[in-house]
Amino acid sequence: MTLGECLRRADQWRPNTLPEEEKAKVVLDLERALEAEFFPRYEGAPGPGPRRWPEDRAARLLASGPYEELYLHRVVARCELADQEWDAYNAHAALADRLESEFRKAWEREHRRSAAARET
């Protein structure tokens, strides 16, 4: 899924008035966290580095396949938070957390830790 597809799908899931730039920030913040804190521990970590809005609207997101909905849940949770829909926010945030955890575990099963990470 691309950043643009993610935003379009999130708007279909949850019509909202949140600016596109703010929704993109939610997705890009997650991407930056994965790139900075998670992937460096593994060999063959994906690139290409931090994405920017709106220039990288067509850039593929790092978590794919069964895990790509974690971005959607993060964006929808942010929309629910803006509207003070606490129960819906909590539900989407929990789903996003679960999907992110599953994505990280799957990545760990399929990729070898880098030499630097094995030393720590």
Residue pairs with C-beta under 8 A, 6 or more apart in sequence:
1 9
1 60
1 61
1 64
1 68
1 71
2 57
2 58
2 59
2 60
2 61
3 24
3 27
3 28
3 51
3 53
3 56
3 57
3 58
3 59
3 61
4 57
4 58
6 27
6 61
6 68
6 71
6 72
6 75
7 20
7 23
7 24
7 27
7 75
9 72
10 23
10 71
10 72
10 75
10 76
10 79
13 72
13 76
14 76
14 79
14 80
16 79
16 82
16 83
17 82
18 78
18 79
18 82
20 53
20 54
21 53
21 54
22 78
23 75
23 78
23 79
24 53
24 54
25 53
26 71
26 74
26 75
26 78
27 61
27 71
27 74
27 75
28 50
28 51
28 52
28 53
30 70
30 71
30 74
30 100
31 50
31 51
31 61
31 62
32 50
34 62
34 63
35 45
35 49
35 50
35 62
38 104
38 107
39 45
39 46
39 62
40 114
40 117
41 113
41 114
41 116
41 117
42 107
42 108
42 111
42 112
42 113
42 114
42 117
43 111
43 112
43 113
43 114
44 111
44 112
45 111
45 114
46 62
48 59
51 59
61 68
61 71
63 70
63 71
63 99
63 100
63 103
66 102
67 99
67 100
67 102
67 103
67 106
69 95
69 99
70 95
70 96
70 99
70 100
70 103
73 92
73 93
73 95
73 96
73 99
74 92
74 93
74 96
76 88
76 92
77 89
77 92
77 93
77 96
80 86
80 88
80 89
80 92
81 89
